[in-house]
Every structure is written in C-alpha cells, then in structure tokens.
C-alpha cells in the first residue's frame, strides 16, 4: 500500500507508521486505532511469546506489509529467519497448513477472516505485539495538510471501535 501512496496511485489509507514515507505522506498525529500482530502456528510447534523466540525459525510473511517496528528484526541476517513471503492471507495459511513453514506472521483481523472461511485444524496463535494504525494521506492530495487536520478532527469525535466492523475471534481460533 505504501508503494501505491508513494507513486500516487492511492491517496489515503490506514497503516502502520513506517520509516521513509515522510517524503510522500502525511501521518495523523495520533493513531486511528490499533491491531494485534500475531504469530500463527500448529499446536505441535513452540508458542512464540517474543520476537527473540522467532530467531532461527521459518516464517511466512505477506508481501507489501511493513510489519511496522518489527521490520528491522525480520530483515536482520543474524536472526537467521527463513522468510517465505506470499501475496495473500489465504496463501499464507495454505502454506502453513501444508507445512511450508512453521509460523505465519499476520495481523489479527485478516487472519480471523481467512480462518473463519477456511479453518485449519490445530492452528493457534500467540499475540506478538499491539501495532498502532494511523491515517495516511498522500501529500500530493489537494490541500493535504488541511484535509488531514479535518480528518483528525472528525476522528476525534468518533467512537472508532463502535463503527469498525471487524471480525471477532471464534472458538476455533485460539491463543
């Protein structure tokens, strides 16, 4: 999504704050909401409680996601991560089900949507960290600073959790 914002193909999104995009984008001063970054795995695998638990592991990630503050850790060679990037949430869980890697790193809500449609036996998750999501506006958007200020004012008056139609964990998706 950042690529689309950077290239001017998109004007607005809700995203994590990622370094290097201050050139093309305005970020809201406060987070709009937050989401949980989770590590999914089969019950037979060791639960991941911290980033350090990922060292030396095989991990499925999604192309185009920055994973916010976790990105430097994921890309650091000394952590010996075997990363298997894929294009969709569905393909990430299909890879996990087929044993192509031991863990999937993904955000809470897209994961729930996939697993509700295509349950995988014995898949559980470990919450890794809470990630703040910001409103992001392309600086090329007409009157971008003024528009962002108006968006921030409007968001301050909303009960975000009440209006977000996000899927909830079900009994079949367990920590």
N, C-alpha and C positions, 0 to 999 in steps of 0.2 A: 504494500500500500504506500509506503514511503516513496518508492520509486515513482508511482503514479502522481503523488503530490509534487515530488521534485521535478518531474518532467512536465507538470501542468495538465496531466490527464485527469486529475481529480482535484477538487477544491477543498474538501472537508472530510474529516474522519475522526473517530475516537481511537486513540492509540497510546501506547506507552511512550514516555519521553525517551527518545533515542539520541545519542550524541551525533553531531554533524549535520543536523537538519535545521539548525537555526538560520542558515542561509536562505532556505526556501520557504520555511514555515513559521507560523506563529503558534505557540502553545498557550493554552489557557493558564492563568496564574495558579489556579487550584485544580486538583483532579476533578473530573466529572463523576467518576465512580471508581471502583476497583474490582479486580477479579483475582481469582486464585490460580496460580501456576502449579500444576500437579504433575506428578510422575506416576504413570500407569504401568502396571506390571502384572504378570500371573502370580497367583498366591505362592507358588513354589519359589519365587525369587525373593531376595532380601529387600525389605522395605527401604526406601530412600527417605531419610529424615533431614539431611542437609546436603548442600552442594558437594561437600567432601565425599559423601557416600557414592557419588557418581563417578569418582576417579576410577579409570580403568574399565568402565562399563560400556556396553553397546547401547546406543540411544537413538531413537527415531525422533527427528525434528521436522518441522514444516518450513518449506522454502518461503521466504518473504517475511517471516516473523523475526523480529529482532531479539525477542525474549528479554527486552529491557536490560536491567543491570546484570543479568546472568550471561550476556553475550561474551564478555571478555573471558569468563571462566570456561565457557564452551569451546572457545577458539584457542585456548592456551595449550600448546603442544605437550607440556609437562603433565597435563591431566590425563593423557592417554585415552581420551574418549574416542570411541569408534562411532562417528556420527553417520546416520543414514537419513539424509534429507528426502522428503517426499512432498508431493504437490497438494494433497488434500488430507483432511482429517480422517476421512474414510479409509484412504490408503494407509495412513499411519497405523490405524487399528488393525487393518487386514495384515499388515506386516508383522505386528505384534502377535496376532493370532497364529500366524504361520511360523513364528519363531525366528524371523529375520533379524531381530534384535531383542534384548531383554526388557527394555523400557521405552515408553513414549513420553516425551515432554510436551505438554499441551495445556491450554487454558481450560478452565472449568466448563464453561457453557457450551462451546463447540463439542467438547468431549461427551458431555451428557447427551446432546442431541444425537450424536453418532451411536452411542451405546444403547440408547433407548430404541433406536431403529434396528440396530444390528448387535444384539447382546453377544458378548463373548464370555464363555464360561470361565469362572475363576479369575476374572480380571478385577483387580482392586487398585486403589490409588493411595499415594502419600502426598499430602499437601506440602509443597516446597516453599512457597512464599506468596505473599499478597503483592499484587502489582497494581499500581495506580494507573488509571487511564485518563488521558487529557483530551480536550478538544483541540484539534489541529487544523489550522486553516492555511491554505496556500497564500503566501504574501502577494502573489500576483492578482488575487481576487480583488475586484474593485472595492476601495475603501476598507481594506482588510483589517486595519487596526480598529476602526470604528465598528465594523461588523463583529469582530472578536469581543470588543467591550460590550456590545449589545447581547451577544450570546452568553457571555459570562453573567450579565445582569439577569437575563432570563433564567439561566440555570440556577442561580442563587435562590430563585423563587419557587423552584420545582422540588417535589419530593421524588428524586430520581428513582429510588428503589420501588416506589409505588407505580411509576409509569413504565419501567423496564419490564418487558415480557420475556423473562429469561427462564429457561428450563431449570427445574429443580432436580436434585439428586433423587434417584428412586431406590427402592430396597435392593435392586440388583446391582447397583453401583456403590460399592462400599469402600470406606477407607481401610 
